[in-house]
């Protein structure tokens, strides 16, 4: 797998996190949104984390999608606990060998197996202990942070991290940096956009997608390994990359097939890449349409309403119930709507997302793009061609 480094961007964000950039609020929390599979997690782990560590920052990285069966609050607590044990070194190994769970730091007894639990050490206490132990600034990177909102404990953990930030940081002295990333900006917004949000007032920033510099890097590698293909048409490759949704994994897979000695293509590989990207886009759209048309009428109506209104969606109000009735031609009750919402949540893959507060959102941001394109093309909502034939 080819890795493309974005160190310059990581260094800029690291300076903002440490409070070294004017007019930046990142030291209070950096919130980054980027669509799935566009390189967000790779950037956080392979670029931002090493840059911070080179500057003497102790980094805790937690991916809330690493195990979606477990409560996000537990994953956060375990990430902090692992870093505590890692930094304790021989002391922790001795305690573990002796069957001891508690460690003493700065006069505070910490049971690392119960960090963040009701009767255990709080997250602010654990982070303060870690900071005092390493005598260095901390950075907590939480990938797919919006997933924390799917449980009450996860919401409580977010509030605790905000408290830890307020306790550890002072004007001109940043001891705890928080980085929250998400694949859906609308969901991530729920951490910052209301008075009840744990990080109310912070801003969501879009993580820049890979651009022409990435394509130039790939083109250089191709020209180096396959000189007869030089010069590579970077413009066509970039068009293909954009049609792939700026998702490097899908782009590189198609590139490998186009450059394979077994590939049965005629002409330049760049044109084949563009054709493959267009076909991928058509396949993705066809898949979403197929999923939509496979839903029952009320389920379609609920999904339509959610796509139409976004964060303003209210599943059971009078206007929503009238909309469902108009679309389906049947009487719709709140109980039937709840059942449809449950079906959409349990769909594989899930079609909608629910927060612990009962807020709903489309699960995959790609569906928003599909919806917006069809609205632009005046082809929303999708119609079942078989029904059209029967009507004829």
Buried (B, 14 or more C-beta within 10 A) or exposed (E): EEEBEBEEBBBBBBBBBBBEBEEBBBBBBBBBBBBBBBBBBBBBBBBBBBBBBEBEBBBBBBBBEEEEEEBBBBBBBBBBBEBBBEBBEEBBEEBBEEEEEEBEBEEEEBBBEBBBBEEBBBBBBBBBBBBEBBEBBBBBBBBBBBBBBBBEBBBBBBBBBBBBBEBBBEEEEBBBBBBBBBBBBBBBBBBBBEEEBBBEEBBBBEBBBBEEEBBBEBBEEBBEEEEEBEEBBBEBBBBBBBBBBBBBEBBBBBBEBBBEEEEEBEEBBBBBBBBBBBEBBEEBBEEBBEBBBEBEBBBBBBBBBBBBBEEEBEBBEEEBBEBBBEBBEEEBEEEBBEBBBEBBBEBEEBBBBBBBEEBBBBBBBBBBBBBEEBEEEEEBBBEEEEEEEEEE
